[in-house]
Amino acid sequence: MRQLQASDHAGRLQFADLGACDFPERYPHIDRLEANRVLHGQLDSGELLTGLDVTHRAWSMVGRHRWIAMLRWPLIRQVADRVYLLFARYRHSISYVVTRKPRCASCTLEKPNVGTQS
């Protein structure tokens, strides 16, 4: 998420903290438990996306990682979505194996400095 946020030079993406006290009021249509299980995203139109559809759309919006588009191709999509769900289920354990850092108590993204250029 930090890489995605850092790549969003035009400020097209907004991130919401599932743990924020006002999350249920801001997004009453999104179940926090489900959103913690599977990545959720909402378009300006109000349409909800989940899983790899969110990942693909977000990286496309910032113009990076174009290879992710192949994960949405019909034949690959079915397998990729199942692998994503498996990854999402064990993401904290996988992250620990890769980074050797325990799961953060409060995983938040820092707000980018207004007026700074990357």
N, C-alpha and C positions, 0 to 999 in steps of 0.2 A: 504494500500500500504506500509505503514511503517513496518507493521508486516511481510509482504511478503519480503520486502527488507532485514529486519533483519534476516530472515530465510535463505537467499540465501548465505550461507557460502562459497560456491564454486564459487560465482560470475557468475552464469549462466544466470542471467536476466539483461536486460538493460531497464531503464525507460526513456521515452521521455516526455518532458514538452510541452504540446500542446500550451502553451503561448510563447514558445521560438521563438525569431525572425527568427531563421534558420529552424524552423520546416517544413515549406512548401518546402524548398530546400532539406532537408534531406529525407522527406517523401512526395514527390509530388503526390503519388498515394492514400494518405489518406486525406479525407476531414475532416478538423478540427472540423467543426460543428457536423458532424456525429460521430466523435471520442469522442467528448464531451458528446454526447447523449448516445452512447453505447461504452463500453470499447473495444479497439482494441489492437491486438497483432500481431507481425510479427515473423514468424519462420526464422531461418537462411536460409532456402530454398527460402524465399520470400513469402511463403503462409501467407495470412492474416487470423486471427481468430478474432471473435467478441464475446461479451457477456460472457456467462458462459463457452464457449469453452476456452476463454483466462484464465479465473479464474481457471478452472480445470487444464489446461496445466501448468500454472505458479506454482500452489501449488504442482502439481505432480513433477515438475522439482526440487523443493526444498525439496521434501520428507515429506511434511506436509499435514495435513487435507485430508487424504485419503477418508474420507466420502463424499467429493465433487464429487467423481466419480459416485455416485448413481444419481446425478443430470443429468448425461449424459445417463442414462439407457433409452431405447426407450419410455416406457410408462410415465416415470417421466419427461423426457426431454421437452415434449411439454408444460406441466404445468409450469415447472421450468423456461423455457425461457420467458413465458408470465409474470410470477411473477417478473423475473429479469427486464424486460422492464418497468414494473410498478415501481419497486424499483428505477431503474436508473432515471426515470422521476422525482421522488420526493426525490431523495437521499439527497439533501441539507436540505430540510425540516425535513426529518427523522433524519439526522445527528444532526440537531439543537435540536430536541426533546430528543434525546439520550444523547448528550454531553452538551447541553445548551451553546454551542459556536456558534457564527455566522459563516457563510461561510467565508473561508479565502480569502483575496484579491488575493493572489498569492499562490496557493497550490503547493509547490514543495517538493521534497524529498531531504534531505541532502545527499551528497555523503558520503559513508562510508570511514572511515580513512583507507588508504592503510597500510597494514602491521599489523593491529590490529586483534586480534582474538576475536570471540564472544563465 
